[in-house]
């Protein structure tokens, strides 16, 4: 079975956010670091549908889960950290 691969820019596009490198860096810088006890999907800055998408992808271990995990790590430490 072939592993689907999604990139961080494609995740941002899926979430309806600007997905160029500068916009991604700015989003992460603006909203990170998240508190350790806060689930990524529960952060205040997501819309209800964005939050549900992030939650579902992780809970279902769906094809977006790997890049959602990547975003989660970036939101904990910052883009360049």
Rosetta constraint file for C-alpha pairs under 8 A:
AtomPair CA 3 CA 63 HARMONIC 7.95 0.50
AtomPair CA 4 CA 63 HARMONIC 6.02 0.50
AtomPair CA 5 CA 63 HARMONIC 7.42 0.50
AtomPair CA 5 CA 64 HARMONIC 7.83 0.50
AtomPair CA 6 CA 10 HARMONIC 6.18 0.50
AtomPair CA 6 CA 11 HARMONIC 6.98 0.50
AtomPair CA 6 CA 63 HARMONIC 7.86 0.50
AtomPair CA 6 CA 64 HARMONIC 6.50 0.50
AtomPair CA 6 CA 67 HARMONIC 6.38 0.50
AtomPair CA 7 CA 11 HARMONIC 6.32 0.50
AtomPair CA 7 CA 67 HARMONIC 6.38 0.50
AtomPair CA 8 CA 12 HARMONIC 6.33 0.50
AtomPair CA 8 CA 19 HARMONIC 7.99 0.50
AtomPair CA 8 CA 67 HARMONIC 6.16 0.50
AtomPair CA 8 CA 70 HARMONIC 7.80 0.50
AtomPair CA 8 CA 71 HARMONIC 7.24 0.50
AtomPair CA 9 CA 13 HARMONIC 6.22 0.50
AtomPair CA 9 CA 19 HARMONIC 4.77 0.50
AtomPair CA 9 CA 20 HARMONIC 6.60 0.50
AtomPair CA 9 CA 21 HARMONIC 7.49 0.50
AtomPair CA 9 CA 24 HARMONIC 7.53 0.50
AtomPair CA 10 CA 14 HARMONIC 6.07 0.50
AtomPair CA 10 CA 19 HARMONIC 7.07 0.50
AtomPair CA 11 CA 15 HARMONIC 6.18 0.50
AtomPair CA 11 CA 64 HARMONIC 7.67 0.50
AtomPair CA 11 CA 67 HARMONIC 7.11 0.50
AtomPair CA 11 CA 68 HARMONIC 7.55 0.50
AtomPair CA 12 CA 16 HARMONIC 6.28 0.50
AtomPair CA 12 CA 17 HARMONIC 5.08 0.50
AtomPair CA 12 CA 18 HARMONIC 6.48 0.50
AtomPair CA 12 CA 19 HARMONIC 5.21 0.50
AtomPair CA 12 CA 24 HARMONIC 7.62 0.50
AtomPair CA 13 CA 17 HARMONIC 5.45 0.50
AtomPair CA 13 CA 18 HARMONIC 6.48 0.50
AtomPair CA 13 CA 19 HARMONIC 5.60 0.50
AtomPair CA 15 CA 50 HARMONIC 5.84 0.50
AtomPair CA 18 CA 23 HARMONIC 5.88 0.50
AtomPair CA 18 CA 24 HARMONIC 7.14 0.50
AtomPair CA 19 CA 23 HARMONIC 6.17 0.50
AtomPair CA 19 CA 24 HARMONIC 5.97 0.50
AtomPair CA 20 CA 24 HARMONIC 6.24 0.50
AtomPair CA 21 CA 25 HARMONIC 6.11 0.50
AtomPair CA 22 CA 26 HARMONIC 6.08 0.50
AtomPair CA 23 CA 27 HARMONIC 6.03 0.50
AtomPair CA 24 CA 28 HARMONIC 6.23 0.50
AtomPair CA 25 CA 29 HARMONIC 6.03 0.50
AtomPair CA 25 CA 79 HARMONIC 6.20 0.50
AtomPair CA 26 CA 30 HARMONIC 5.94 0.50
AtomPair CA 27 CA 31 HARMONIC 6.14 0.50
AtomPair CA 28 CA 32 HARMONIC 5.62 0.50
AtomPair CA 28 CA 74 HARMONIC 7.12 0.50
AtomPair CA 28 CA 75 HARMONIC 5.94 0.50
AtomPair CA 28 CA 78 HARMONIC 6.14 0.50
AtomPair CA 28 CA 79 HARMONIC 6.26 0.50
AtomPair CA 29 CA 33 HARMONIC 7.94 0.50
AtomPair CA 29 CA 78 HARMONIC 6.16 0.50
AtomPair CA 29 CA 79 HARMONIC 6.97 0.50
AtomPair CA 31 CA 45 HARMONIC 7.90 0.50
AtomPair CA 31 CA 75 HARMONIC 7.11 0.50
AtomPair CA 32 CA 74 HARMONIC 7.97 0.50
AtomPair CA 32 CA 75 HARMONIC 4.94 0.50
AtomPair CA 32 CA 76 HARMONIC 6.18 0.50
AtomPair CA 32 CA 77 HARMONIC 6.97 0.50
AtomPair CA 32 CA 78 HARMONIC 5.93 0.50
AtomPair CA 33 CA 75 HARMONIC 5.42 0.50
AtomPair CA 33 CA 76 HARMONIC 4.63 0.50
AtomPair CA 33 CA 77 HARMONIC 5.59 0.50
AtomPair CA 33 CA 78 HARMONIC 6.21 0.50
AtomPair CA 34 CA 38 HARMONIC 6.66 0.50
AtomPair CA 34 CA 40 HARMONIC 7.76 0.50
AtomPair CA 34 CA 43 HARMONIC 7.90 0.50
AtomPair CA 34 CA 75 HARMONIC 5.95 0.50
AtomPair CA 34 CA 76 HARMONIC 5.10 0.50
AtomPair CA 35 CA 76 HARMONIC 7.28 0.50
AtomPair CA 36 CA 76 HARMONIC 7.32 0.50
AtomPair CA 38 CA 42 HARMONIC 6.58 0.50
AtomPair CA 38 CA 43 HARMONIC 6.96 0.50
AtomPair CA 39 CA 43 HARMONIC 6.89 0.50
AtomPair CA 40 CA 54 HARMONIC 7.71 0.50
AtomPair CA 40 CA 72 HARMONIC 5.96 0.50
AtomPair CA 40 CA 75 HARMONIC 7.98 0.50
AtomPair CA 41 CA 46 HARMONIC 7.35 0.50
AtomPair CA 41 CA 50 HARMONIC 7.78 0.50
AtomPair CA 41 CA 51 HARMONIC 4.64 0.50
AtomPair CA 41 CA 52 HARMONIC 7.09 0.50
AtomPair CA 41 CA 54 HARMONIC 5.60 0.50
AtomPair CA 41 CA 55 HARMONIC 5.60 0.50
AtomPair CA 42 CA 46 HARMONIC 7.74 0.50
AtomPair CA 42 CA 51 HARMONIC 6.63 0.50
AtomPair CA 46 CA 50 HARMONIC 5.63 0.50
AtomPair CA 46 CA 51 HARMONIC 5.59 0.50
AtomPair CA 47 CA 51 HARMONIC 6.09 0.50
AtomPair CA 48 CA 52 HARMONIC 6.15 0.50
AtomPair CA 49 CA 53 HARMONIC 6.10 0.50
AtomPair CA 50 CA 54 HARMONIC 6.26 0.50
AtomPair CA 51 CA 55 HARMONIC 6.14 0.50
AtomPair CA 52 CA 56 HARMONIC 5.95 0.50
AtomPair CA 53 CA 57 HARMONIC 6.09 0.50
AtomPair CA 54 CA 58 HARMONIC 6.46 0.50
AtomPair CA 54 CA 68 HARMONIC 6.74 0.50
AtomPair CA 55 CA 59 HARMONIC 6.08 0.50
AtomPair CA 56 CA 60 HARMONIC 5.77 0.50
AtomPair CA 56 CA 62 HARMONIC 7.81 0.50
AtomPair CA 57 CA 61 HARMONIC 5.76 0.50
AtomPair CA 57 CA 62 HARMONIC 4.92 0.50
AtomPair CA 57 CA 63 HARMONIC 7.24 0.50
AtomPair CA 57 CA 64 HARMONIC 5.88 0.50
AtomPair CA 57 CA 65 HARMONIC 5.21 0.50
AtomPair CA 57 CA 68 HARMONIC 7.63 0.50
AtomPair CA 58 CA 62 HARMONIC 6.58 0.50
AtomPair CA 58 CA 64 HARMONIC 7.82 0.50
AtomPair CA 58 CA 65 HARMONIC 5.05 0.50
AtomPair CA 58 CA 68 HARMONIC 7.31 0.50
AtomPair CA 58 CA 69 HARMONIC 7.88 0.50
AtomPair CA 61 CA 65 HARMONIC 5.53 0.50
AtomPair CA 64 CA 68 HARMONIC 6.18 0.50
AtomPair CA 65 CA 69 HARMONIC 6.07 0.50
AtomPair CA 66 CA 70 HARMONIC 6.32 0.50
AtomPair CA 67 CA 71 HARMONIC 6.21 0.50
AtomPair CA 68 CA 72 HARMONIC 6.13 0.50
AtomPair CA 69 CA 73 HARMONIC 6.29 0.50
AtomPair CA 70 CA 74 HARMONIC 6.29 0.50
AtomPair CA 71 CA 75 HARMONIC 6.03 0.50
AtomPair CA 72 CA 76 HARMONIC 6.37 0.50
AtomPair CA 73 CA 77 HARMONIC 6.53 0.50
AtomPair CA 74 CA 78 HARMONIC 5.01 0.50
AtomPair CA 74 CA 79 HARMONIC 5.41 0.50
AtomPair CA 74 CA 81 HARMONIC 7.72 0.50
AtomPair CA 75 CA 79 HARMONIC 7.44 0.50
AtomPair CA 77 CA 81 HARMONIC 5.49 0.50
